[in-house]
């Protein structure tokens, strides 16, 4: 068992994320967080002068862990693509309050909004490259650029907004049900453009999601 002491800064981040997930970002302020941690509000604002500073740190950690997942070796084919997204979805679930509050935050923090949109543009490019590779490997049908565009947009939207949808659908309180439900929807979209070879992979992942 590790004897490494958790710093006050780390305790603040961990408890903030826990409370944001439980009650919503908009309903947890310095006072509520300080009370839960049994510290003074000044201890929190010393590390994070504003709530946006704390949210940016949480956002940064989400980006780091997502990048680690993207960099991990993955199985080949559509199965590997879906399995990678499964790991991303479970990671995103840990930060679900971030996604639920994201639209309002983007309106309030212009600097963060610019950073976020640049990051999303980079992720869309990576996503398109993954799909192109699956086409080249024979897992997806070779559609024209015009035909593929709406499919890519639908897949990207599903990956970006599934937590908000799960909240609206009343599924967000059950991690496995929420993640599996929206992975199945992604699989359904991919099935529309999958080759026979690709559908074998989709069936494999769908059997695991039952």
N, C-alpha and C positions, 0 to 999 in steps of 0.2 A: 504493500500500500504506500502510495507516495505521501511524503511529509511536506511537499511543496506548498507553501502558503498561497492561497488565492488572494490577489491584490484587491484593494477596494474598487479600483477601476473595473476589474473583471467581474466582481460581485454586482456592481451597478449594471453592467451590460447584460449579464445573465438574468438578473431579476427584472430588468426593464423588459426584455424580450418575453419573459414568462408572463408578466402582467399585461403587456400589450396583446399577447395572444389570448389571454383570458378575458380581458375587458375591453380591448380596443385602444389604439394609440391615442385617440382623441380624449379618452376618459382617464388617462393616467398622466398625472403631472408630477412635478418635483415633490410636492407635499405627500402624495400617495406613495410614491416610490421610497422616499425617505422614511416614512412611517413603517413600511414593510421591511426595510433594511435595518431599522432602528438606528439610524444615523441622522445627522442634521442635513438640511437641504443644501447648506453650503458645501458639504462634502461632495455632493453630486455636481453642483455648478462649478466647482473647482476643476473637475475633469471635463464636464460638458456644460459650457455656459448656457446653451439653449437646447431645447428638445431636438431641434434639427441637427445639432452636433451629435447627439446621441443616435439619432436615426441614421445619420451618415455613417457612423461607425458600424451599426448593424448592417446597413446596406453593403459596406465594404466587406464584411465577413461573409455575407451571402455570396458576393461576387467571387471571393477567394475559394470558398468551398465548392461553388459551381464549377469554377475553372479547374480545380483539382479533379473533379469527376470527369470533366471533358477530356482531361489529359490522361486519364487512366486507360490502360489497354482494354479493348472491348472485343466481344465475339464478332465474327464476320456477319454480314448480311443484315436483313431487316430485323432479325432477332437481336443482334448486337445493338442496332440503333434504338429499338424499343427498350431494351434492357438499360441502356444508358439513360434514356428519358425516365425510366422508372426510378433510377437512383437520383436523377435531378428533381423529380417530383417529390420524392420523400424528403430531400434536402429543402426544397422550397416550402414544404409543409411546416418545417421547423420555424420558418420566418413568415408564416401566413399573415400575421397582422400587417407586415410591411406591404404585401400585395393588396390587401383590402384597403389600406389607407393611401396607397400610391397616387391615385388620381388627384386627391386634394393636395397632397404634398408637392406634386409636380407643379401645381398652380401657385403654391406659396413660396417655393424655393426655386427661383429661376436658374441659379447656378447649378444646382443639383439636376434640374430638368435637362439642361444642356448635356451634362455628363451622362445622364441616364439614356438619353436618346442616341448619343454617340455610341454607347455600349450596346444598345439594342440594334443599331445598324450593323455593328460588327458581328453580333450574334446571328442576325439574319443572313449575313454573308456566309458565315460558317455553316448555318443550317442548310442553305442552298447548296453548298459544296457537298455536304453529306448526302443530300438527295440526289445530286448529280452522280456521285460515286455509286449509289445504289442502282441508278439507271444503267450506268456503264457496266456494272457487275451482273446485270440481268435480273435484279430483284424487283425493279419497277419498270413500267412500260415507257418507251422512248417518246414522250409527248413533246410537242413544240413548245417553245418559250411562252407563247401566248396561252396555250392550254395548261401549262404547268404553273403559271403565275398565281391564279386563284387558289390552287391546291396549296402552294407554299404559304400564301397569306393565311389560309384557314389553319394550317398546321402551326404556324407561328403564333397566331392568335390563341389557339388552344393551349399552347405551352405557356403563353404569357398571362392568360386570363382565367385559367381553370380554377384557381383558388377563389376568385370572386364568384364564379359560377357555382362552385361547390357551396359557398356560403349562402347564396340565393336559393339553391336547391335544398338546403337544410342538411347537407352531408358533411359539413366541415368538422363536426365534433368527432367523427370517426376517421382516423387517419387512413387506415387501410381501405375502407370503403370509398373514401374520397379519391385517393390516389388511383385505385384500380378502376373506378368508374370513368375517370377522364383519360386514363391510358387506353381503355377500351374504345373510347371515342376517337382517340388518335389512330388506333389500329383500324377503326372503321373507315377513316379518311384514307389511310394508306392502302386499304384493301381495294378501294375504287381504282387505284392506278397500279396495283401490284400484278406482277406476272404470276404464272403458276408456281414458279420457284419461290417468289416472294410470299405467296399465300401459305406455303408450307411453314415459313418462318412466323407469319402472323398467327397461324393456328397454334403453333408451339407457345408463343407468348400468351395468347388468349387462354390456353389450357392452364397456364400458371396463374392467371388472374381470376380464375373461378373461385 
